[in-house]
Amino acid sequence: MTSSEPKLEATFSLLTMSIASNAMMAMGLTPDPQTGKTETDKNMARFNIDLLVMLKEKTKSNLSSEENGLIDHVLQDLQMKFIQTK
């Protein structure tokens, strides 16, 4: 990493969005940034959604209201998209 590159800060929001991004790719809703291809893997999509559910449960009462709102919104959106892609 060069000094001109911004330093990424590890945050709950970044982790949540990273897992959500993987779920979106697995549902075939966004292309893989490495290959540019769009592929569907329902098991991987479900796994990533389940990861977010587990993360929400394990962090219960330890999140700020913004973090809690983010994970709730992301989970609701992903679960609806998952149902619609069946």
VOPAGU-2260 file (C-alpha; in pm, 1 decimal, decimal comma):
REM VOPAGU-2260
SITE   aa  ch    i         X         Y         Z
SITE  MET   A    0       0,0       0,0       0,0
SITE  THR   A    1     135,7     337,4     -94,0
SITE  SER   A    2      98,0     644,7     122,2
SITE  SER   A    3    -146,0     797,0    -130,8
SITE  GLU   A    4    -396,4     512,1     -85,8
SITE  PRO   A    5    -661,4     574,8     180,0
SITE  LYS   A    6    -638,0     344,1     480,4
SITE  LEU   A    7    -944,4     126,2     519,3
SITE  GLU   A    8   -1081,6     114,9     870,3
SITE  ALA   A    9   -1226,9    -216,6     988,0
SITE  THR   A   10   -1580,7    -133,3    1099,3
SITE  PHE   A   11   -1899,2    -322,5    1167,7
SITE  SER   A   12   -2062,4    -143,5     873,7
SITE  LEU   A   13   -1782,2    -245,0     636,5
SITE  LEU   A   14   -1804,7    -607,4     750,8
SITE  THR   A   15   -2183,6    -605,7     707,4
SITE  MET   A   16   -2161,4    -457,9     357,7
SITE  SER   A   17   -1884,4    -698,9     257,1
SITE  ILE   A   18   -2092,9   -1002,8     350,8
SITE  ALA   A   19   -2399,1    -846,6     184,8
SITE  SER   A   20   -2198,5    -789,7    -132,8
SITE  ASN   A   21   -2100,2   -1156,9    -137,5
SITE  ALA   A   22   -2466,5   -1253,2     -97,0
SITE  MET   A   23   -2565,6   -1025,8    -387,5
SITE  MET   A   24   -2299,8   -1182,1    -610,2
SITE  ALA   A   25   -2413,0   -1532,8    -511,7
SITE  MET   A   26   -2772,1   -1443,0    -604,0
SITE  GLY   A   27   -2648,6   -1332,3    -945,9
SITE  LEU   A   28   -2754,1    -971,6    -882,5
SITE  THR   A   29   -2405,4    -823,2    -919,0
SITE  PRO   A   30   -2105,4    -947,8   -1118,1
SITE  ASP   A   31   -1794,2   -1087,0    -954,6
SITE  PRO   A   32   -1547,7    -794,0    -959,6
SITE  GLN   A   33   -1256,7   -1027,4   -1038,6
SITE  THR   A   34   -1413,6   -1206,8   -1335,6
SITE  GLY   A   35   -1689,4    -969,2   -1442,1
SITE  LYS   A   36   -1919,9   -1271,5   -1465,2
SITE  THR   A   37   -2260,7   -1302,6   -1303,9
SITE  GLU   A   38   -2326,4   -1647,3   -1158,7
SITE  THR   A   39   -2588,2   -1786,3    -922,2
SITE  ASP   A   40   -2506,7   -2002,6    -620,6
SITE  LYS   A   41   -2814,1   -2024,2    -395,6
SITE  ASN   A   42   -2629,8   -2218,2    -124,7
SITE  MET   A   43   -2360,7   -1949,5    -100,3
SITE  ALA   A   44   -2624,2   -1674,5     -99,0
SITE  ARG   A   45   -2808,5   -1846,0     186,1
SITE  PHE   A   46   -2478,7   -1899,1     371,9
SITE  ASN   A   47   -2392,0   -1527,6     352,5
SITE  ILE   A   48   -2740,7   -1425,9     468,3
SITE  ASP   A   49   -2712,4   -1676,0     753,3
SITE  LEU   A   50   -2373,8   -1523,7     843,8
SITE  LEU   A   51   -2539,7   -1184,0     879,3
SITE  VAL   A   52   -2819,8   -1331,1    1092,1
SITE  MET   A   53   -2560,2   -1494,1    1319,7
SITE  LEU   A   54   -2358,6   -1170,6    1335,3
SITE  LYS   A   55   -2670,9    -978,6    1435,3
SITE  GLU   A   56   -2751,7   -1229,9    1710,1
SITE  LYS   A   57   -2394,9   -1240,5    1845,4
SITE  THR   A   58   -2368,0    -862,0    1856,7
SITE  LYS   A   59   -2712,7    -800,5    2005,9
SITE  SER   A   60   -2703,5    -513,8    2261,1
SITE  ASN   A   61   -2351,7    -419,6    2149,3
SITE  LEU   A   62   -2440,7    -219,4    1838,2
SITE  SER   A   63   -2505,9     148,4    1799,7
SITE  SER   A   64   -2851,2     241,5    1673,7
SITE  GLU   A   65   -2699,5     316,2    1330,5
SITE  GLU   A   66   -2526,0     -24,0    1314,0
SITE  ASN   A   67   -2841,1    -201,9    1427,7
SITE  GLY   A   68   -3047,9     -16,6    1168,4
SITE  LEU   A   69   -2795,5    -101,4     896,0
SITE  ILE   A   70   -2789,7    -474,6     963,0
SITE  ASP   A   71   -3170,0    -485,9     995,4
SITE  HIS   A   72   -3214,2    -303,5     663,5
SITE  VAL   A   73   -2950,1    -510,6     483,3
SITE  LEU   A   74   -3095,2    -838,6     610,9
SITE  GLN   A   75   -3449,6    -744,7     515,5
SITE  ASP   A   76   -3337,1    -641,3     166,6
SITE  LEU   A   77   -3129,3    -956,2     109,7
SITE  GLN   A   78   -3401,5   -1187,8     239,2
SITE  MET   A   79   -3658,6   -1030,2       4,9
SITE  LYS   A   80   -3421,3   -1054,9    -290,5
SITE  PHE   A   81   -3342,6   -1416,8    -203,6
SITE  ILE   A   82   -3713,0   -1507,0    -201,2
SITE  GLN   A   83   -3766,2   -1326,8    -533,2
SITE  THR   A   84   -3476,6   -1510,7    -702,3
SITE  LYS   A   85   -3612,1   -1857,4    -621,8
